[in-house]
Amino acid sequence: MASTYTPLGVELQATGENAGTWGTKTNTNLQLIEQITGGYIQKSIAGGAQTTALAVNDGSLNAELAHRMIEFTGTITGNQIVTIPLDVQTFYILKNSTSGAYTVQFKYASGSGSTFTFSATNKKTAIVQATADDSTNPNIVEIQTGGDVVDDTSPQLGGDLDTNSFNIAFDDAHGINDENGNEQIVFQTTSSAVNQLDITNAATGNAPSIQATGGDSNIDLKVGPKGTGNIEILGATNPGTIQLNCEANSHGIILQGPPHSAGQSYTLKFPTGNVTADRFLKVESVSGSGATGVGQLSFGEVSGGTSWQSVKTSTFTAVAGEGYFIDTSSGAITMNLPAGSIGDEVAFIDYAGTFDTNNLTVDSNGSEKIVGSTNNLTVATERAANTLVYVDGTQGWLLKNN
């Protein structure tokens, strides 16, 4: 009976065979087993996309697949496939030392079993098990070596930490320390927390962002200093700037500090009273002086001046404090006066120079008078311009030349 061979090439000698060479073959087998157990080989897979078969070498040393560690080398210019026969059952330490941004796949010669692939950027080492668990579709399984590091009180990384689509979890009130053990970032949360904070980087020319996301549909993003500290918006090429965007983030308004050359460090405090319509912000008082002055703002009342409106081409009701350009070129127009209070003013101007053709009629509010009369006021002078001022119930609205 002739000798047979294992899938990795070890010779199984039959009884009575190999007279005179039994010892040599036995020594070869022992060396081959030693090679399978701890042997190392470099295998070049240089070139374009291709499949490289690691062949068995029955009864002889140096078969490529009969080594414990296989290092793939060479410059690859396409995705690579490396195969082993269907019946090989062992584990390999594979090292990807190729150059070139292409994948290296390790698999059985045929079948639909699982495989192992080095990604285009993975130039590292992996341990895989060739299971030979099926005669047609055997599987290649990566052996995971990761685990808890609870027993290592000072673990260190040798490279970037890839979380592989998983999260890094912190206990409440714990965070990230510097190299001296000082806590720099602390994460505070509660057992019922559903919202999260996203920090997103961006491509060249775009701004990174910090945004509140998570469970609630409408939530604030809170930023606070410690004690009496401030939240500072740093300057760069321009002074510190805040941009308030529209809801589509397509445009916005900008609030900007004074330039460095101004040497200003003053403080403006917002009003302590409630917001009131038709008021403006003014500096009510100042404490300190110069670059360190503190100004207290308040809501001031507008006095004097006329708020001019767009051109009127049809009958309308006037509002105290407003002025009107009135165009009667298409027909006569009536301006209804508002209820008057002392000092109220309404101004008007003949926009098109047509008051003489199509008159302007000024109608009082109810029984209020115009120039001491209950009759309407007719303005028929070309390019007329005047202001009506309310005095009292006796005279009503009086004319004041502009």
Secondary structure, DSSP 8 states (H G I E B T S, - for coil): ---EE-TT--EE--TT-STTTHHHHHHHHHHHHHHHHH-EEEEE--BSSEEEE----TT-S--TTS-SEEEEESBBSS-EEEEE-TT--EEEEEEE--BSS--EEEEESSSS---EEE-TT--SEEEEEE---SSSS--EEE-------TT-SS---SS----TT------TTEEEE-TTS-EEEEE---TT--EEEEEE---TTS--EEEEEES-SS-------STT-------SSS--EEEEE-TTSS-EEEEE---GGG----EEE--SS---TTEEEEEEEEES-GGG-EEEEEEEE--S--EE---B-S-EE--TTEEEEE--TTS-EEEE-----TT-EEEEEESSS-TTTS-EEEE-STT--BTTBSS-EEE--TT-EEEEEEEETTTEEEEEE-
